[in-house]
Amino acid sequence: MQPLPPSTHPMSAEQRERANGAMPMSPAGPQFTDESMAAGHVSLALRLAQRVFASLLETGVRHTTFRFAQLRSGARRTLSALSADDRVRLVRWLALLGASGGDGAREFVETRLLRVDALLAAAVVALLATSSERPAARGAVAA
């Protein structure tokens, strides 16, 4: 399809320049910088992975073998779709879940994650181990 000549084009000259990138849309420039977008940005793949792993790690639910296989398959699929940055964020989130639930939750998270992905489980366990050492390193006194 041929573009219309400038004289018969329905857009004004100013609109054509904006569309071609010759003029900025706002005199102040873009509203968000790359750093501010990265700080508050959570990708859709990470949010989907968090939903899948949350359903996999529910403590009050005892899944049948078939249902757990379905959840494990979905977790593996979403894990493979994550970028390296999102994978690190997921490991931190899983470690936070394990740390907030107490010692029983840590073991539960370890066994469930080990059945999904061994490298992911090892990363979460390592992060849990370093996070439990941090209060002792700060000089906290145990009661």
Secondary structure, DSSP 8 states (H G I E B T S, - for coil): -----TTT-SS-HHHHHHHHTSS-SSTT--SS-HHHHHHH---HHHHHHHHHHHHHT-SS----HHHHHHHHHHHHHHHHT--HHHHHHHHHHHHHHHHHT-HHHHHHHHHHHHHH-HHHHHHHHHHHHHHHHHHHHTT----
